[in-house]
Amino acid sequence: MSKVRSALTIAGTDPSGGAGIQADLKSFQEREVYGMSVVTSVVAQNTLGVTDIHNLPVSFIEKQLQSVFSDIEPNAVKTGMIATVDMMEVIAEILKKQSVHYVIDPVMVAKSGHNLMEEPSRKTIRDVLIPLASVVTPNVPEAEILVDFTITNTEDAKRAAKVIVEELGAKAAVVKGGHLTGEAIDVLYDKQDYHFFKSERTNTKHTHGTGCTFSAVITAELAKGKSIVEAVAIAKQFITDAIHYTLGIGKGNGPTNHWGYRLKSLPNQGGE
């Protein structure tokens, strides 16, 4: 048996299972990498929204990270919800000592509109974490916060991706087009060229955890040795299927279907 590849997620929780660490671990499993997790915040949330957040002590987050890296060094790491400056700084110090791919899902606002990141943290993610990143995966609202201008079309998304790479220091950035109109076009910039990943939209409200899942699949594919372009292409198809073959559960914006990509080969499997 070949060496098992592993991936680590550093993020908050979702007890309803659709987003956060729970979604990341499901994605890692589906993409056949060994998943590990470090919890930053315990979040009381479901498909209807967030009701409370408990941030773990930074010293305990550091101990979790040391437990992982001292035993099973991951082949790739992703971060999701990191609520405070202190959390970001301790994560950055540990990542600086590692030679692994690092994917940032800059989780700032929940789908319900709840603010998940303190204002000072937004500056710290730009100045401290993004320069360490292999890939940054903002949606349009998150990209607008990072680059400080409005994004209304694909040309704006191209400009934003380039700013995140050439001015903020990431190796690559993919600005997701789900919040724009028309085809869902994700724009990847990798210092050398632009790459565009298109998909038809599915008419569904069940999109809880899409950002977490998308970035987790990229992380898994990088852990397996795929290039950034290959990893993003696989993640785009994975999340497109996860949205299309909806589970239809939850009273609000329900979760995506993490085994949706497997349903294409089965008869009579349609979306919502």
Secondary structure as the mmCIF struct_conf table of DSSP 4:
data_model
#
loop_
_struct_conf.conf_type_id
_struct_conf.id
_struct_conf.beg_label_comp_id
_struct_conf.beg_label_asym_id
_struct_conf.beg_label_seq_id
_struct_conf.end_label_comp_id
_struct_conf.end_label_asym_id
_struct_conf.end_label_seq_id
HELX_LH_PP_P HELX_LH_PP_P1 SER A 2 ARG A 5
STRN STRN1 SER A 6 ALA A 11
TURN_TY1_P TURN_TY1_P1 PRO A 15 SER A 16
BEND BEND1 GLY A 17 ALA A 19
HELX_RH_AL_P HELX_RH_AL_P1 GLY A 20 GLU A 30
TURN_TY1_P TURN_TY1_P2 ARG A 31 GLU A 32
STRN STRN2 TYR A 34 VAL A 39
BEND BEND2 THR A 40 THR A 40
STRN STRN3 SER A 41 ASN A 46
TURN_TY1_P TURN_TY1_P3 THR A 47 LEU A 48
STRN STRN4 GLY A 49 ASN A 55
HELX_LH_PP_P HELX_LH_PP_P2 LEU A 56 PRO A 57
HELX_RH_AL_P HELX_RH_AL_P2 VAL A 58 PHE A 69
TURN_TY1_P TURN_TY1_P4 SER A 70 ASP A 71
BEND BEND3 ILE A 72 ILE A 72
BEND BEND4 ASN A 75 ASN A 75
STRN STRN5 ALA A 76 THR A 79
BEND BEND5 THR A 84 THR A 84
HELX_RH_AL_P HELX_RH_AL_P3 VAL A 85 LYS A 96
TURN_TY1_P TURN_TY1_P5 LYS A 97 LYS A 97
BEND BEND6 VAL A 100 VAL A 100
STRN STRN6 HIS A 101 ILE A 104
STRN STRN7 VAL A 109 VAL A 109
TURN_TY1_P TURN_TY1_P6 LYS A 111 SER A 112
BEND BEND7 GLY A 113 GLY A 113
STRN STRN8 ASN A 115 ASN A 115
BEND BEND8 MET A 117 MET A 117
HELX_RH_AL_P HELX_RH_AL_P4 GLU A 119 THR A 124
HELX_RH_PI_P HELX_RH_PI_P1 ILE A 125 LEU A 129
HELX_RH_3T_P HELX_RH_3T_P1 ILE A 130 LEU A 132
BEND BEND9 SER A 134 SER A 134
STRN STRN9 VAL A 135 VAL A 136
HELX_RH_AL_P HELX_RH_AL_P5 VAL A 140 VAL A 147
TURN_TY1_P TURN_TY1_P7 ASP A 148 ASP A 148
BEND BEND10 PHE A 149 PHE A 149
BEND BEND11 ASN A 153 ASN A 153
HELX_RH_AL_P HELX_RH_AL_P6 THR A 154 GLU A 166
TURN_TY1_P TURN_TY1_P8 GLU A 167 LEU A 168
BEND BEND12 LYS A 171 LYS A 171
STRN STRN10 ALA A 173 VAL A 175
TURN_TY1_P TURN_TY1_P9 GLY A 178 HIS A 179
BEND BEND13 LEU A 180 GLU A 183
STRN STRN11 ALA A 184 TYR A 189
BEND BEND14 LYS A 191 GLN A 192
STRN STRN12 TYR A 194 SER A 199
BEND BEND15 LYS A 205 LYS A 205
STRN STRN13 HIS A 208 HIS A 208
TURN_TY1_P TURN_TY1_P10 GLY A 209 GLY A 209
HELX_RH_AL_P HELX_RH_AL_P7 THR A 210 ALA A 223
TURN_TY1_P TURN_TY1_P11 LYS A 224 GLY A 225
HELX_RH_AL_P HELX_RH_AL_P8 ILE A 228 HIS A 244
BEND BEND16 TYR A 245 TYR A 245
BEND BEND17 GLY A 250 ASN A 253
HELX_LH_PP_P HELX_LH_PP_P3 GLY A 254 GLY A 254
STRN STRN14 PRO A 255 PRO A 255
HELX_LH_PP_P HELX_LH_PP_P4 THR A 256 THR A 256
TURN_TY1_P TURN_TY1_P12 HIS A 258 TRP A 259
HELX_RH_3T_P HELX_RH_3T_P2 GLY A 260 SER A 265
BEND BEND18 LEU A 266 LEU A 266
TURN_TY1_P TURN_TY1_P13 PRO A 267 ASN A 268
#
